Amino acid sequence: MTVRPLRFNAFIWPNGYHESAWRVVGDDVHGVLGLDYYAEIARIAERGLMDAIFLADNIAIAEYRVTYLPQTQFDPIAVLSALAAVTSRIGLIGTGSTTYSKPWDLARRFATLDHLSGGRAGWNIVTTVTPLAAGNFGERGHLGHDDRYARAHEFVEVVQRCWDSWADDAVVGDRDRGVWADRARLGAPHFHGRFHDVEGVLPFPRSPQGHPVLVQAGQSPAGLGLAARYAELVFSGPGSLDAGVAFRADLRARVTAAGRDPEQVSVLPALMVTLGGTEAEATAKARRLEELASDEFRWQNALYTAGFDPDGFDPDKPFPAELRDGQAPSSRAQRLFAAAHARPEAPLREILRGLDGGAGQLHFVGTPEQLAEQIITWQDAGGADGFTIMGSTLPYELEAFTDHVVPLLQRRGRYRTEYRGRTLRENLGLPRPAVG
Ligand SMILES: Cc1cc2nc3c(=O)[nH]c(=O)nc-3n(C[C@H](O)[C@H](O)[C@H](O)COP(=O)(O)O)c2cc1C
């Protein structure tokens, strides 16, 4: 059987993805604010021949978070630009909001990263769940779920037009005639839509990949619609193998219906990993992380990641009925509303216990052999094209993955033994888009 090589994406998070990671790693607590921290993780991921490293973006933090978690939400493009200088092959995926950015500006920033990295940029398209972002960007209110996604569709269209505003051969560099670029090879967007107006060309030529790789992580029908139309990598958070298989099949059907080839879309479920030389060792590490976890953090975080400001809620009272009956701000909020409907008198704290506050990811705890087996099982069942690996502690779990899981997958013929290409598109086997 010929199988496509697995894809891996390393999720970078301060000290690791588990909320207690910073309390167990033993590094200087300020280390996560310096470039060395990110550079070390990027180098480990590149040594593991991973397709990409990934930086999330939160453009408003609810203040409860500063108590419980290291807060290091730098501008992803700034961090990835620095990492471009200390890596040479790995993809650099950053998050950018379609609700709180301007398309020309975002197109310029990701195309800059694509140039500086020699074609390794990717854009995780998000619509931003938290209403707190509105206050930071001088907006009176936060757009509703459907409007955010409608805006996102138009936003991506305009961004692509900006990326295509120079033909690939526009730069002629004719010193004798004194012509650096051929003005006739420009094509300004002149776009006037429902949400956006963009006139002019980008202030530099087309980037190595033409379009940075497009990534999407929304799980609602509207989110899947956006992914089906544009995404080349999709991050998901299925809670089981069955859910993963159903999600991928649904997405692939939507991609086909949108007139695209599902083979050009990779689904990389988020997976938190805790590895040990023995199962007992891994279990002890995971238990220690859970022992340090805080119930107070968890209920607030579940609300925040569902799109609410936890400061406005009393955890010992039921979830407010008037909110519960309104429009859900996210797919996660929809699950919360359903749970609150089922138990209208139950205190919010209890309702939220069933809802996690991360990316919805599973937590793998075990040995490298067991993880390699699980990854292959998911691939063979059609639940994944690879994974977004979240080390519960970093860089330790990523190092263990690179040194102990990668060789097993290589031996099984499931994973590359060297980078094939120079650009992220080449490594993912994706075509370079022609000017549209
Ligand atoms: C692996 C993963 C990573 C994500 N990263 C971000 C992020 O960096 N910033 C953000 O605002 N949302 C992020 N999200 C949230 C989604 O982009 C999306 O906004 C959220 O799921 C709500 O949309 P939905 O209602 O369509 O599911 C992430 C989700 C997943 C599963």
The ligand as an SDF file (V2000), in Angstrom:
LIG
                    3D

 31 33  0  0  0  0  0  0  0  0999 V2000
   -5.3230   23.7370   16.6600 C   0  0  0  0  0  0  0  0  0  0  0  0
   -6.1290   25.0140   16.7380 C   0  0  0  0  0  0  0  0  0  0  0  0
   -5.4630   26.2340   16.7650 C   0  0  0  0  0  0  0  0  0  0  0  0
   -6.1670   27.4390   16.8430 C   0  0  0  0  0  0  0  0  0  0  0  0
   -5.4820   28.6190   16.8940 N   0  0  0  0  0  0  0  0  0  0  0  0
   -6.1520   29.7910   17.0460 C   0  0  0  0  0  0  0  0  0  0  0  0
   -5.4540   31.0180   17.2000 C   0  0  0  0  0  0  0  0  0  0  0  0
   -4.2380   31.0750   17.1710 O   0  0  0  0  0  0  0  0  0  0  0  0
   -6.1660   32.1610   17.3780 N   0  0  0  0  0  0  0  0  0  0  0  0
   -7.5350   32.1750   17.4040 C   0  0  0  0  0  0  0  0  0  0  0  0
   -8.1190   33.2440   17.5460 O   0  0  0  0  0  0  0  0  0  0  0  0
   -8.2340   31.0190   17.2590 N   0  0  0  0  0  0  0  0  0  0  0  0
   -7.5650   29.8330   17.0960 C   0  0  0  0  0  0  0  0  0  0  0  0
   -8.2620   28.6650   16.9920 N   0  0  0  0  0  0  0  0  0  0  0  0
   -9.7430   28.7360   16.9980 C   0  0  0  0  0  0  0  0  0  0  0  0
  -10.3500   28.6080   15.6040 C   0  0  0  0  0  0  0  0  0  0  0  0
   -9.6280   29.3110   14.6220 O   0  0  0  0  0  0  0  0  0  0  0  0
  -11.7780   29.1180   15.5670 C   0  0  0  0  0  0  0  0  0  0  0  0
  -11.7980   30.5120   15.6980 O   0  0  0  0  0  0  0  0  0  0  0  0
  -12.6160   28.5520   16.6620 C   0  0  0  0  0  0  0  0  0  0  0  0
  -12.5800   27.1540   16.5720 O   0  0  0  0  0  0  0  0  0  0  0  0
  -14.0510   29.0830   16.5550 C   0  0  0  0  0  0  0  0  0  0  0  0
  -14.5610   28.9570   15.2940 O   0  0  0  0  0  0  0  0  0  0  0  0
  -15.6850   27.8830   14.9840 P   0  0  0  0  0  0  0  0  0  0  0  0
  -16.9120   28.3720   15.6740 O   0  0  0  0  0  0  0  0  0  0  0  0
  -15.7930   27.8780   13.4850 O   0  0  0  0  0  0  0  0  0  0  0  0
  -15.1790   26.5680   15.5130 O   0  0  0  0  0  0  0  0  0  0  0  0
   -7.5850   27.4370   16.8990 C   0  0  0  0  0  0  0  0  0  0  0  0
   -8.2570   26.1940   16.8670 C   0  0  0  0  0  0  0  0  0  0  0  0
   -7.5480   24.9990   16.7870 C   0  0  0  0  0  0  0  0  0  0  0  0
   -8.3150   23.7000   16.7660 C   0  0  0  0  0  0  0  0  0  0  0  0
  1  2  1  0
  2  3  1  0
  2 30  2  0
  3  4  2  0
  4  5  1  0
  4 28  1  0
  5  6  2  0
  6  7  1  0
  6 13  1  0
  7  8  2  0
  7  9  1  0
  9 10  1  0
 10 11  2  0
 10 12  1  0
 12 13  2  0
 13 14  1  0
 14 15  1  0
 14 28  1  0
 15 16  1  0
 16 17  1  0
 16 18  1  0
 18 19  1  0
 18 20  1  0
 20 21  1  0
 20 22  1  0
 22 23  1  0
 23 24  1  0
 24 25  2  0
 24 26  1  0
 24 27  1  0
 28 29  2  0
 29 30  1  0
 30 31  1  0
M  END
$$$$
